[in-house]
């Protein structure tokens, strides 16, 4: 496993409630994962379970090294992305 995790977020131009996160580490080895709610994340893969506690994260799609996030419109991306980044770094390092 890498000692360095690269995380690159990108907010969608088409939909401000969607962001993509690109990493240099595999987030799943079992194919794409789709979670429509935090409750589904809590019952999902280990990465999804770790992210299920992030306030404002409403939906999650994981595919290889990439994720697509959907946020609650009442919370800003900078808050959510900071927490997602911290969770991923804690999980992998």
VENDAFEN-V471628 format. One record per residue. N is the residue number from 1. RES is the residue in three letters. SS is DSSP state (alpha for helix, beta for strand, coil for the rest). OMEGA is omega in radians with two decimals (999 if undefined). BURIAL is 1 if it has 24 or more other ideal C-beta (glycine too) atoms within 12 Angstrom, else 0. Layout:
BEGIN
N&RES&SS&OMEGA&BURIAL + N&RES&SS&OMEGA&BURIAL
END
This chain:
BEGIN
1&UNK&coil&-3.13&0 + 2&UNK&coil&3.05&0 + 3&UNK&coil&-3.10&0 + 4&UNK&coil&3.11&0 + 5&UNK&coil&3.10&1 + 6&UNK&coil&-3.13&0 + 7&UNK&beta&-3.12&1 + 8&UNK&beta&3.11&0 + 9&UNK&beta&3.09&1 + 10&UNK&beta&3.12&0 + 11&UNK&beta&-3.10&0 + 12&UNK&coil&3.05&0 + 13&UNK&coil&-3.09&0 + 14&UNK&coil&-3.08&0 + 15&UNK&coil&-3.10&0 + 16&UNK&coil&3.10&0 + 17&UNK&coil&-3.10&0 + 18&UNK&beta&3.04&1 + 19&UNK&beta&3.08&1 + 20&UNK&beta&3.06&1 + 21&UNK&beta&3.12&1 + 22&UNK&beta&-3.13&0 + 23&UNK&beta&3.08&1 + 24&UNK&coil&3.13&0 + 25&UNK&coil&3.09&1 + 26&UNK&coil&3.12&0 + 27&UNK&coil&3.09&1 + 28&UNK&coil&3.08&1 + 29&UNK&coil&-3.02&0 + 30&UNK&coil&-3.11&0 + 31&UNK&coil&-3.08&0 + 32&UNK&coil&3.09&0 + 33&UNK&beta&3.14&1 + 34&UNK&beta&3.13&0 + 35&UNK&beta&-3.06&1 + 36&UNK&coil&-3.11&0 + 37&UNK&coil&3.05&0 + 38&UNK&alpha&3.10&1 + 39&UNK&alpha&3.09&0 + 40&UNK&alpha&3.10&0 + 41&UNK&alpha&-3.11&1 + 42&UNK&alpha&3.13&0 + 43&UNK&coil&-3.02&0 + 44&UNK&coil&-3.12&1 + 45&UNK&coil&3.14&1 + 46&UNK&alpha&3.11&0 + 47&UNK&alpha&3.12&1 + 48&UNK&alpha&3.11&1 + 49&UNK&alpha&3.14&0 + 50&UNK&alpha&-3.11&1 + 51&UNK&alpha&-3.09&1 + 52&UNK&coil&-3.11&1 + 53&UNK&coil&-3.12&0 + 54&UNK&coil&3.12&1 + 55&UNK&coil&3.08&0 + 56&UNK&coil&3.11&1 + 57&UNK&beta&-3.05&1 + 58&UNK&beta&-3.12&1 + 59&UNK&beta&-3.04&1 + 60&UNK&beta&3.00&1 + 61&UNK&beta&3.13&1 + 62&UNK&beta&3.11&1 + 63&UNK&beta&-3.14&0 + 64&UNK&coil&-3.12&0 + 65&UNK&coil&-3.04&1 + 66&UNK&beta&3.08&1 + 67&UNK&beta&2.97&1 + 68&UNK&beta&-3.09&1 + 69&UNK&beta&2.99&1 + 70&UNK&beta&-3.06&1 + 71&UNK&beta&2.96&1 + 72&UNK&coil&-3.11&0 + 73&UNK&coil&-3.12&0 + 74&UNK&coil&3.14&0 + 75&UNK&coil&-3.11&0 + 76&UNK&coil&-3.14&0 + 77&UNK&alpha&-3.06&1 + 78&UNK&alpha&3.10&0 + 79&UNK&alpha&-3.09&0 + 80&UNK&alpha&-3.10&1 + 81&UNK&alpha&3.08&1 + 82&UNK&alpha&-3.13&0 + 83&UNK&alpha&3.10&1 + 84&UNK&alpha&3.12&1 + 85&UNK&alpha&3.13&1 + 86&UNK&alpha&3.14&0 + 87&UNK&alpha&-3.14&1 + 88&UNK&alpha&3.13&1 + 89&UNK&alpha&3.09&0 + 90&UNK&alpha&-3.10&0 + 91&UNK&alpha&-3.03&1 + 92&UNK&alpha&-3.08&1 + 93&UNK&coil&999&0
END
